[in-house]
């Protein structure tokens, strides 16, 4: 069975930071070109409802679905496969609820910035959203190790 440590978690966050902001930017580009994100809205609504209910397993599943939908919507044929493997690891990280809730009340959600069609805004917000989850995950791993 896989056990998380600081190195493994940092590796995962580094890979996410390399790939997921690009997927968000490509998805925003699709919106700017006129594509509809209606299919993703159901996944986003399910994720928000899961966060409201506070069930960490439901949150992990809903968040995984959003990452996979963004990867597919990006139009890049390689991103969906890369997203599935990463999402499976993210779902097993400790402290899922803390990572899934917005960090700042005024911070835009990645899904809203994708819908705006602004590639660089989507890229930047996705990066900030992922990085905001690093410290709580490392703290949870540290608590489990002691």
N, C-alpha and C positions, 0 to 999 in steps of 0.2 A: 504494500500500500504506500502511496506517495505521501511524504510528509513535507509540509512547507517549512522553509527556513528563510532567513532574510535574503540570501542570495537568489533563491528560486523566485521569491516574490518580486525582487528588483528586476530580475531577468524578464519576468512576465510583464511588468509595467513598462519596461524599456521597449519590448516588442509591441505592446499596445500603442505606445506613443509614436512608434515608427509607422504603424499601419492604420490605426483607426482614424486619426485626423485626416489622412489622405482619403479614406473611404467617405468621411463626412463631406469633405470638399468636393469630391466627385459626385456625390449624391446631390449636393447643392447645385452643382453645374447642371445636372439633369433637370432640376426644378427650373433653373434659369432658362433652359431650352424648352420649357413648356410641359415637362413630364408631371404627372399627377402623383402625389404621395399618399393618396387615399388609402392604399393598401397598408401603408405603414402606420396610419392613424390608429387603427385598431390595436396594433402592438403597443403603441405609445400609451393609449388609454388603459390597456391591461397592466402596463408597468406602473403607471401612476396609481391605479387602484390597488395593486399589490403592495406598493410602498405605504399607502394609507392603512392597509390591513396589518402590515408589519411582519408578515410571514417570510422569514429569510429564504426558504426554499422557493416560494412563489416569486419573490423578488428576483432571485437568481435566474429562474426560468424565463420570466418576462424580460429581464435585461438581456439575456442571451438571445432571445427572439429579436429584440430591437437591433442588436449588433449584427445579427445575421441578415435582417431585412435591409439595413443600411448597406451592407456589403453587396447584396444582390442589386439593390437600387443604384449603386454607384456606376454600374455599367462595366466595371472591370471584371473580366471573366475569372481572374485568379483570386480575387478577394473573398468570395464565399467559402472556398475551401480553407483558406488561411483563417477566416473568421471562426469557423466551426471549432477548430482545434484550440484557438485562444479562448473562445467562450467556454469551452469545457473546463479549462484551467481556472478561469475567472470565477465560474460558478462554485468552485471548491475552495476559494479563498475564505478565510475567516472574516467576520465583521461585515457581512454582506449589507445589512441595513444601513450602516454608517456610510458605506461607499455609494449606496444607491440614492440617498437623499441629497438634494441640493445643498451645497456648502454655505452659500450666501443667499439670503432671501431675494436679492436683486439680480443674482447671476442668471443669465439666460441658459436655458436647457439646450443641449446639442440638437435635439429634434426640432426646436423652434428655429434655430439658426439654419438648419438644412432647408426648412420650409421657406426661408427668406430668399433662397437662391444665391446668397452671398458666400462664395467659396472660401474666402479667407476668414470671414467671421466664423463659418462652420468649422474650419480647420482649427482656429484658435480656441474656440469654446470647447471643442472635443478634447483638445490637448489639456486645457485647464481642468476639465471634468475628470479626466483620467488621472492626472497628476494629483488632484485633490483626494483621490482615493488611496494613494500610496501610503501616506503616514498612518491612517487608521488601520490599514491592513498590516503594516509592519508592527504596529502596537499590539494588534490582536495576536499575531504570530509570536511576539515576544512574551505575551501573557501565557499563551499555551505552552511555551517552552519551559516556563518556570513553575 
